């Protein structure tokens, strides 16, 4: 393995491929209707939605590093409609509500696609679907028991992607998409700024303090925002509220990104429909194509570093579904 990776670089492809705008550090004292802490997807969408709902509201977004630098710029770019982490999990946990949850998830994905068009965000979105693949006989049975999507036998799945280890597949075409993660994050930040959100980078929040009923001081190293409301969107980083500090566990996974494949290599592999691919293991593997036909491979190694800390030494690689590291 060491020899195979000898020519690789420990870099984040997505962020290198799509650098974003820079935003000034917060300085001085300010007031706001809403302060958003965190410049990843959750924080950015919150700020955008708040301004679209009330254009007159003053919204301030504070990012500790740079926009999308953590999970939002390092994930695999799979956008899935499922609100339940898959049909099987959803039906087993919420059998009476699953159909409603599935409908809401599909409507949410459609609305996201419309928003990207309306906001002018060029995130390389592709509605290619996801192909779940089976390696083992028992996984073939699992695919046969699923109801969503198109079941592909061994010949059919290998006609889609020429891999000798694929025994069967199920292609769900409508309920997922692929995006360029960094382009999505940086596009959301630019859209937020155009809507009037005051975006600040290198503005780590050091404390929250209620100063009177309905008002919170949000303090950084060089500034302060007194807000009516605060939205915390800090993912796996140490929560600012003590009562929530045991509710997140940072777990890492890692990926490899290839060089762009040649036309001959693509012809040998197939993959003409450009589906995202995932296997059926509990800690699954996944892969996808980029716009320039690189292959991203990732998943499986769910690595926990004791102490719930996110250290600079672990900040290499790219991962799927907000999973750098992912919360459990």
Secondary structure as UniProt FT lines:
FT   TURN            2..7
FT   HELIX           13..17
FT   STRAND          28..37
FT   HELIX           41..53
FT   TURN            55..56
FT   STRAND          59..62
FT   TURN            67..68
FT   HELIX           71..74
FT   STRAND          78..80
FT   HELIX           87..93
FT   TURN            95..97
FT   HELIX           98..119
FT   STRAND          130..134
FT   HELIX           137..145
FT   STRAND          150..152
FT   HELIX           154..160
FT   TURN            164..165
FT   STRAND          168..172
FT   STRAND          176..178
FT   HELIX           181..195
FT   STRAND          198..200
FT   STRAND          205..212
FT   TURN            213..214
FT   STRAND          215..220
FT   STRAND          223..232
FT   TURN            235..236
FT   HELIX           242..244
FT   TURN            245..246
FT   STRAND          250..252
FT   STRAND          255..257
FT   HELIX           263..269
FT   TURN            272..273
FT   STRAND          276..279
FT   STRAND          285..289
FT   TURN            291..292
FT   STRAND          295..299
FT   STRAND          303..304
FT   TURN            306..308
FT   HELIX           312..314
FT   TURN            321..322
FT   TURN            324..325
FT   STRAND          326..327
//
